[in-house]
């Protein structure tokens, strides 16, 4: 039995046809070498990302579903014996519908902000559901070891505050500690700047109005604002208040691929998707290049 936010689910001792629907559930199952026949991409990308495909190591490649919608007929066609809907916005209604198709495991008990399940909790509950708890513990130790190695390599991170987020639709949205990306930055040793507006928070992010852009200032600012053309969004750079932020004026900004670039079949898209999807596999993929751009910004 596996406990989750909607109760307890009896799962097969060794499931053979797993469908993974939550954000990062597919990639986590792959990291555990669980038999996944299909899984959802949270951005609607139609193919398995190269960084996830490389981890298959001989396992059959799963079908990729559009994670932006819940298609029950499509899921039923796959004849799953276990459904993972862990890091998701699952309503109890959706959970009941999925449970009619196969035993379904949702977010851990006590989850306050769905789709903000920590990578450790996601790994633990998927490991328990797939009969791979021991493997999950080994994967966790490996990732935690990698994080520790980066903190030792970059002790300056612990001396820096950080704000981070993305630019889309003409506005900046800042990540809060409940967002996985911000959570990873904090695990690397950074401290939240504590300067963001409190109104409109949803646990994961907050929109920063143009008139409050200077509140983004921190020792290091990280923004996903690089388009498919490789340029930082001109609309962002044209904002006078953005240019007046000390971190921006002094070059203490690290820019990452934006939401459009994340869907592209490019190295930038691979990096952006791994950072956004996260989980044990995503963290392992981005850790070195992420720390490189953060170190450059922190040194300015």
C-alpha positions in Angstrom: 0.0 0.0 0.0 1.2 3.5 -0.9 -0.1 6.5 1.0 -0.8 9.8 -0.8 -3.0 12.9 -0.5 -6.2 11.1 -1.5 -5.8 8.0 0.7 -4.0 4.7 0.2 -3.5 2.7 -3.0 -2.8 -1.0 -3.3 -0.2 -1.3 -6.1 1.2 -4.3 -7.9 4.3 -5.8 -6.4 6.2 -5.4 -9.7 4.1 -3.3 -12.2 4.9 -3.9 -15.8 2.9 -1.2 -17.6 3.4 2.1 -15.9 2.0 5.4 -17.2 3.6 8.5 -15.6 1.5 11.7 -15.8 2.8 14.2 -13.3 5.6 16.7 -14.1 8.8 14.8 -13.9 7.2 11.5 -13.0 8.3 10.0 -16.3 11.9 11.0 -15.8 11.9 9.9 -12.2 10.6 6.5 -13.2 13.3 6.2 -15.9 15.9 7.1 -13.3 14.6 4.2 -11.2 14.6 1.9 -14.3 11.0 1.2 -13.9 9.0 -0.2 -16.9 7.2 2.9 -18.2 5.2 2.4 -21.3 4.2 6.1 -21.6 4.6 9.4 -19.8 3.7 13.0 -20.0 5.9 15.9 -21.0 4.7 19.0 -19.0 5.4 21.3 -22.0 3.7 19.2 -24.6 6.9 18.2 -26.3 6.1 15.2 -28.5 9.3 13.2 -28.0 11.4 12.0 -25.1 14.1 14.6 -24.2 17.6 13.5 -25.1 18.7 13.8 -21.4 16.0 11.4 -20.4 16.5 9.1 -23.4 20.2 8.7 -22.5 19.2 7.3 -19.1 17.2 4.5 -20.6 20.3 2.4 -21.1 18.6 -0.4 -23.0 15.1 0.0 -21.7 12.3 0.4 -24.3 11.6 4.0 -25.1 8.2 5.1 -23.7 5.5 6.9 -25.6 5.3 10.6 -24.8 1.9 12.2 -24.0 0.9 15.8 -23.9 1.1 16.8 -20.2 -1.0 19.9 -20.7 -4.2 17.9 -20.9 -5.6 14.7 -19.3 -6.8 12.4 -22.1 -8.5 9.4 -20.4 -9.2 7.5 -23.6 -5.5 7.7 -24.6 -4.4 6.5 -21.1 -6.9 3.6 -21.2 -5.5 2.5 -24.6 -2.2 2.0 -22.9 -3.6 -0.6 -20.5 -1.6 0.6 -17.5 -1.3 -1.5 -14.4 -0.1 1.5 -12.4 -0.6 5.3 -12.9 1.8 7.8 -11.4 0.2 11.3 -11.0 2.5 12.5 -8.2 3.9 15.9 -9.1 0.6 17.3 -10.5 -2.4 19.5 -9.9 -4.5 16.4 -9.5 -8.0 17.1 -8.2 -9.8 14.3 -6.3 -12.2 14.1 -9.3 -9.3 13.4 -11.7 -7.8 11.0 -9.2 -11.1 9.0 -9.1 -11.3 8.9 -12.8 -7.7 7.6 -13.2 -8.2 5.1 -10.5 -10.9 3.5 -12.6 -8.3 2.7 -15.2 -5.6 1.4 -12.9 -4.2 1.8 -9.3 -3.2 5.5 -9.1 -0.7 7.2 -6.8 -1.0 10.9 -6.3 1.1 13.5 -4.4 2.4 12.7 -0.9 0.1 13.2 2.1 0.1 16.8 3.3 1.1 18.3 0.0 0.0 21.9 0.1 0.9 23.1 -3.4 0.5 20.4 -6.1 3.2 20.4 -8.7 5.6 21.7 -6.1 6.4 18.2 -4.8 10.1 18.1 -3.8 12.3 15.8 -5.9 13.1 13.8 -2.8 9.4 13.1 -2.1 8.7 12.4 -5.7 11.6 9.9 -5.8 10.5 8.3 -2.5 6.8 7.8 -3.4 7.5 6.6 -7.0 10.2 4.2 -5.6 7.7 2.8 -3.2 4.9 2.5 -5.8 7.2 0.7 -8.4 8.8 -1.6 -5.9 12.1 0.2 -6.3 12.5 1.8 -2.9 16.1 0.6 -2.5 17.0 2.0 -5.9 15.4 5.3 -5.0 17.5 5.6 -1.9 20.7 5.0 -4.0 19.6 7.6 -6.6 18.9 10.1 -3.8 22.3 9.5 -2.2 24.0 10.1 -5.6 22.2 13.3 -6.3 22.8 14.6 -2.8 26.5 13.8 -3.2 26.5 15.8 -6.4 24.9 18.8 -4.7 27.4 18.6 -1.8 30.2 18.5 -4.3 28.9 21.7 -6.0 28.5 23.5 -2.7 32.1 22.6 -1.8 33.3 23.8 -5.2 31.4 27.0 -4.9 31.5 28.2 -1.3 30.7 31.7 -2.5 27.1 30.7 -3.2 26.4 30.6 0.5 27.5 34.2 0.8 25.1 35.4 -1.9 21.3 36.2 -2.0 19.4 35.3 -5.1 16.1 36.1 -6.9 15.1 34.0 -9.9 12.2 33.6 -12.3 11.2 34.0 -16.0 10.1 36.7 -18.5 7.0 35.8 -20.6 4.1 37.7 -22.0 5.7 41.0 -21.2 6.1 40.4 -17.5 8.5 38.9 -14.9 7.3 36.1 -12.7 9.6 35.3 -9.8 9.9 31.8 -8.3 9.3 31.3 -4.6 11.0 28.5 -2.6 8.0 26.2 -3.3 9.1 26.1 -7.0 11.5 23.3 -7.8 13.9 25.6 -9.6 14.2 28.0 -6.7 14.5 25.0 -4.4 17.5 23.8 -6.3 19.2 27.2 -6.1 18.7 27.2 -2.3 20.1 23.7 -2.1 23.2 25.0 -3.8 23.7 27.4 -0.9 22.1 30.6 -2.1 19.8 32.5 0.3 16.5 34.1 -0.9 16.8 37.9 -1.1 13.4 38.3 0.6 12.6 41.4 -1.4 9.7 40.1 -3.5 6.1 41.4 -3.3 3.8 39.4 -1.1 0.5 40.0 -3.0 -0.5 37.4 -5.5 1.7 34.6 -4.3 0.6 31.1 -5.0 3.3 29.1 -3.2 5.4 28.6 -6.3 5.6 32.1 -7.9 4.6 35.7 -7.9 4.1 38.2 -10.8 6.4 41.2 -10.3 4.6 44.3 -11.7 6.7 46.7 -13.8 6.6 49.3 -11.1 8.2 46.8 -8.6 10.9 45.4 -10.8 13.6 46.9 -8.6 12.5 44.5 -5.9 14.2 41.8 -8.0 17.6 43.0 -6.9 19.8 40.5 -5.2 23.5 39.5 -5.2 22.6 37.2 -8.1 19.6 37.4 -10.4 18.7 34.5 -12.6 16.1 34.9 -15.3 14.8 32.5 -18.0 14.5 35.1 -20.7 16.6 33.8 -23.7 14.5 33.1 -26.8 15.0 30.5 -29.5 17.1 33.0 -31.4 19.6 32.9 -28.5 19.0 36.6 -27.5 17.7 37.9 -24.2 14.1 39.2 -24.7 14.4 42.8 -26.1 11.1 43.7 -24.4 12.7 43.0 -21.0 15.9 44.9 -21.8 13.9 47.9 -22.9 12.3 48.3 -19.5 14.0 51.3 -17.8 13.2 50.0 -14.3 14.7 46.6 -15.2 17.9 48.2 -16.4 18.1 50.2 -13.2 18.2 47.1 -11.0 21.8 47.1 -9.5 22.3 43.4 -10.3 21.4 44.1 -13.9 23.4 47.3 -14.2 26.5 45.5 -12.7 26.1 42.3 -14.8 25.2 40.0 -11.9 22.5 38.3 -14.0 22.5 34.7 -15.3 20.1 34.3 -18.3 18.6 30.9 -19.2 16.3 29.7 -22.0 12.7 30.9 -21.8 9.5 28.9 -22.1 9.6 29.0 -25.9 13.2 27.8 -26.1 12.4 25.0 -23.7 10.2 23.3 -26.3 12.9 23.5 -29.0 15.0 20.5 -30.0 18.2 22.3 -29.2 20.9 22.1 -26.5 19.3 25.2 -24.9 15.9 23.4 -25.0 17.4 20.3 -23.4 19.0 22.4 -20.6 15.8 24.5 -20.0 13.5 21.5 -19.9 15.8 19.6 -17.5 15.9 22.6 -15.2 12.1 23.1 -15.3 11.1 19.5 -15.0 13.8 18.8 -12.4 13.7 15.6 -10.4 16.7 13.5 -9.8 17.4 13.1 -13.5 16.9 16.7 -14.4 19.1 17.9 -11.5 21.9 15.6 -12.7 21.6 17.0 -16.2 21.8 20.7 -15.4 24.0 20.8 -12.3 27.4 21.5 -14.0 26.2 24.1 -16.6 23.9 25.8 -14.1 26.6 26.2 -11.5 29.0 27.6 -14.2 26.6 30.5 -15.2 25.8 31.2 -11.5 29.5 31.3 -10.6 30.1 33.8 -13.4 27.3 36.0 -12.2 28.3 35.7 -8.6 31.9 36.8 -9.4 30.9 40.1 -11.0 
